[in-house]
Amino acid sequence: MVQPIGLTVLGSTGSVGMNTLDVVSRNPGRFRIEALTAGANHAALLAQCREHRPRYAVLVKDSAADELKDAIRREGLPTEVLVGEQALVDVAAMPEARMVMAAIVGAAGLMPTLSAARAGKRILLANKEALVMSGAFFMQAIEESGGEIVPIDSEHNAIFQCLGGRRRPHGRGVRRIILTASGGPFRTTPAGEFAQVTPEQACNHPNWDMGAKISVDSATLMNKGLEVIEACWLFDVEPDLIEVVVHPQSVVHSMVEYDDGSVLAELGHPDMRTPIAYGLGFPERIASGLPRMDFLTAGPLSFEQVDADKFPCLGLGVRAAREGGRMATVLNAANEVAVARFLAGELAFDQIPGVIAAAMDSFAPGTDADIEAVLMTDQQARAKAKSLTRAPTRQPA
């Protein structure tokens, strides 16, 4: 009998984490959940512990962990509750788990994902920040440990598939990597109306079901800027080899063009369970729970040029990719602060790119010497972005 594969899910109560557990449930006997982690959502994590009975459950917040411990003790579940950021790092490297789903959103996911890389895990990488903030150190850890990356972002997963399950296109006749963007909820909205955009509107993505922060990144197109940086590290290419096009239907998830004129595209439903199932099963294909694509009812597929003036965040991401070094760390930190301020109603939607650009302009280009220096740059960039957004500036609609 084939032994189930040990799996740890970092960020199990988020959108990607929940979809990961959904795919696991559709493939009984194939995986064994070793650890589940969350920030403070003890109720959702308890429900997951009931169903999947992991060895460990980790919460970052002490009070939430106390609630979970009491509930697990009352119900007699075979799960040990751990608490704190160091616990995240520890379970990411635990020997019982061969695979780690890295799905913690934002910079909070950096250190546990790096821990999994150093431990030589197969990392199903849904956390952008591990590469955006510390691409050189992360890739070095993968090389030294013999670890493996399978990208889970739908765009990078599509590129990975179009490259035949390989990460490096060198010597394979690749002319261009094409990242597709839905255009977000404001693709056809005049830029003059951006000042009145509400968080609820920005989080109302037309195609994808995502968390608040990622939804806002999609609305500003910062997600594409981050994806350009991530693609450079994942596939070892320069940013000039990468092109972004708007594809409103979100059926074509990305494409690779070869020197002979062939263009390979990965198509599918706009549902994260497809790339998650690909990563969990790689190199095999396993059930995701999605129906067949019906091309007779899918409608026409269209492509548009990105309006760079309307969505300057994409250009900021490309700038960070070209300058390299710490600039990507600054970009990411300032974006997280600006998005949080916007979601709190303290910053107008159209002011987000200005905060990020000003933060980037305040840092000299250069490369941080180690991961501790990266974390210091991250904190300094956050402080700078907070100073730029300190006074509430969002006008009532």
N, C-alpha and C positions, 0 to 999 in steps of 0.2 A: 504494500500500500504506500502511495506517495505521501510523504509528510507535508502538512500544511506549511506555508511560508509565513514566518513571523513578520508582522507589520506594525509599525508605530505610526500614529497619525498625529502630527503636530498641528493643532488648530482644528480639532475634530468637530467643534460646534459651529464653525463658519460654513459658508456655502460649499467650498471645495471639500472640506472635511466631511460634511454630511453626505455629499454626493459620493465620496469615496466609500463610506460605509454602506451606502445603498448598493454600489457595485459589488462590494464584498458579500453582501447578503444574497446577491443573485448568483454567486459562485460558491455554494456551500462546500466546505471541506478543503477549499483551496488555500485559504488564508487563516491565520490565527492572530488575533489582535493582542499585541503585547502591551501597548500603552496608548492612552488617549489623553490629550491635553487641551486645556482651554484657559482663557483669561480669568473670567469671574462667573461664567454661566453654569453654576453648579446644578441647576435643575435639568438643563439639557444634557450635561455630562452624566448625571445620574441615570437618565433614561438610556443613554448609550451603554453605560456599564451594565444595566440590566440585560440588554440584548446581547452584548458582545463579550461581557465578562473578562475584561482585560486584566493583566497582572498588575498594572499600575494605572492610576488616574492622577493627572497633575493639574493643579490650579495655581495661578500666579498670586491671587489675592488670598490672604490669610483667612479673612472672615468667610469667604466663599468655600474655602477648603474645610473649615470647621463644619459648615452646613453639610457638605458632602460626606465627610467622615461620619457624622451622626446618622445620616440616612443609610449609608452602606452598612454600618454596624447594626442598625435596626433590621435591615433586610437580609443580613447574613451573606452579602455578596463577597466573592473571593478576590477583592480588589483592594490593594493598598493605596492610600491617598498620600501623595507627596505635594509639597507646596514650595513655590518660589521659582525664580528664574534659573537658579542652578539646577533644580530638578528637571527643567526642560532640557538643559544641556546634557544631563546624565541619561535620561531615557532615550535621547536621540542617538546615543552611542551604545546602548545596552546590547550585549552580544546575542540575546535571544531574537532580536529583530534583524532580519536580513534586508528589509526594505523600510524606508522612512518616507512618508508623505509629508513634504515640507509645505504646509498651507497656512502658516501664521502670517497675517497681513502686516506689512510695514517692517520697520527696522527691528522690532521686537523679535522677529524671526531669524535675524542674522546669526546670533551665536549658537542657538540649537542646530540650525542648518549646517553651520560650519563644523560643529561637533560631529554630526553625522558624516560629513565629508572626511574628516580626519580619521574616523573609525572605519572607513572603507565601505560604507553602505551603498546600496543602490538607492539613490535619492530621486524621488518623484518630485521634481522641482516646480512648485506653484508659487513659491515666494520669490518675487523679483529682486528684493533688496539684497539677497546674498550675493548676487552678481553685480547689481547696480552699485552697491556700496563698496564691495571688496572683491571684485572679479578676479584680480591677480592672485590674491591669497586663497580664495575659494578654489580656483582651478589648480593652483599649486598643491593644495591639500588633496584634491581628487587624484592628481597624478602620483603623489607620494604614497597615498594609502591604497591605490588600486581600486578606488571607489568608482562609481558609475553614475551618470546623470541621464535621466529620461525627462525631457521638458514636458510640463503639463499645461502651461498656458496654451490655449487653443492654437495660436499663431505659431509658436515655436514647435509645438507638437506636430503641426502640419508640415513645417519645414523639415523636421526630423524624419517624418515619414517620406517626404518627397526626395530626401537624400538617401533613402534606402536604409533607414535606421542607423545612420552614421552622423557624427557631429561635425566632422571636418570635411569640407567640400574640396580642399586643395587637390589638384591633379585630376579632378573629376569633371572638368569642363563646365563649371558653373559660371554663368555670365551675370546672373542677378538673382537676388532674393527679394521677394515681393511680400511685404506684410499687408494684410487687408485690415481695414478699419470700418466699422459700421457707420461711423460718423456721429454716433451718439444721439441723444434726444434733441440736440439743437442743430442738426445738420442743415436744416432749411430755415432756422430762426435768424433773423437779421442781427448782426452784432450790436446794433444800437439798442436791442432789447435785453442784452445780457445783464445789465445792471439790476434789472428787476427779477432775475431768475431766483427761484426759491430752492432750498435743499430738496424739497419733495419733488420738484420738477427735474432737478439734476439727477436724482436717484431713480427716475422712472425710465429705465433703459428700454428701447423699443424691442430688443431681441433677446438680451441675456438677463438672467436672474443672478444678481451679484450683491455683495455687501455695499454699504454706503460709501466707503472710501474709494473702492475700485470703481463704483458707478460714477462718482464725481470725476475721477481720472479719465473715464471714458468720455464724459461730457466735455471736458476741456481738451481732450486728445493727449493729455499727459501720458496716458497709458501707452500710447504708441511711441512717445519719446523714450519712456523707460524700456519698452520692448526693443527699440533700436539698440540701446546700450546692452541689453541682455543678449540680443542676437549676436552682437560682436564678440562677446565672450563665449557664448555657447558654441558658435560655429567658426570661431577664429577667423573672422573677416573684418575688413575695414568698413566704416559706416557708409562710404561711398558706393559699396556694393549692394546696399539695402535701399529699397524704395517702398514708400507707403502709398497705397491707393485706397480710396473710399469705396466700399462695397456694401450698400445699405441692407442687402438681404441676409448677410452673415451666413451664407451657404458655403462659399469658398473661404476657407480659413487661412490660407496663405499659399504661395506658389514659389517654385524654383524654375528659373529659366536657364537652359543649357546652351553651350556654344553652337550646337547644331540647329538651334531654333526651337527645340522642344520646350514646352512649358508644362511641368507637372504640378497639378493642384490637388489638394486634399479637400473634399467636400463632405458635408454632413449637416445634421441638425445643429442649431446653435444651443448645444447642451454640453456642459462640462463632463458629463459621464462618458462621452466618447474618448477624449484624450486621457481621462483617468483610467478607463478600462484598458486602453492601449498601454499605458505605463505599467499598470499592475500585471498585465499578461505578457509583456514584451519578452521574447520575440514572438510569442503566440498571440492569438486574438481570442478574447473572452467576451462573454455577454455583458452588454452595458445596460440593457433594459429599454433601449430606444427602438422605435418602430423603423421599418424600412423607409428610405427616402422615396417620396412620390414626386418624380420630376414632372409629371403631367399636371400637377396642381401647384408646384412650387413657384410658378410664375417666372418671368424673365429675370436674368441676372445682369446687373448693370455695374459699371465702375466709373468713378469720378476722381478728379484731381483734388487733393487736399487744399482748402483755402488757408494758406499759411498766415495771412493777415488776420483772419477771423479766429484762428486757433494757434496762437503763438507758442503754446506749451510744447507742441511737437518740435518746433525749431529750437527751443531751449534744450530739449532732450538730445537732439542731433548735435547741438553745440557741445554739450557735455561729453558725448561720445567722441567727438573729434579732439577736444582738449585733453580728455583722459584724466587719469589720476584722481585727485580729490574732488574735481568739479562735479562728478556724478554723485558723490556723497552729499555735497552741498545741495545740488538739485533735489535729491530725494528728501532730505531733511526739511528744506524750505517748503517743498510741496506738501509734505505731511502736516506741517504747521498751518499752512494756508488753507488746506482742505478742512482741517479740524475747526478753524475759525469760521470758515464759511458754513459748515454744518451746524455750528453753534449760533449762527445768525449774526456774527460779529464782523464779517467781511463780505463784500459784494462779490458775486461770481466773476465779474469782469476784472476784479482786482487781483485775482489769484496769480496770473502770470507775471504781473508787475512785482509782486512780493518775491517771487522766485528769481526773477531776473536781477532785482536789486541785491538779493542775498548772494547770487553768483558773482556779481560785479565786485562785491566786497572781499572776495577771496582771490589770492594770487594762484595761478595755475601751478601745479606741482603734484608730486606723488608722495603719499604717506608711507613711512618706513615699515610699519607693522600694523596689526589689527587694532592695537591699543591707540595708535595715532588716528586710525580711521574713526574709531569711536569718539575720540576727542574732536575731530573735525565735525562729526555728526552733531555733537552737543553744541559746539560753537555756532554751527549753521542754524540750529534750532533757536538758539538764543538770539541770533541776528534776525531771523524771520519773525520771532515773537516781538522783538523791538519794533519791527516794521508794521506790525498789526496790533500793537498794544491798545490803541484807542479804538473803540467801536466806530467803524466807518460805514457800515452798511445802512443805507437810507431805507426807510419804510417804503414798501411797494405802494 
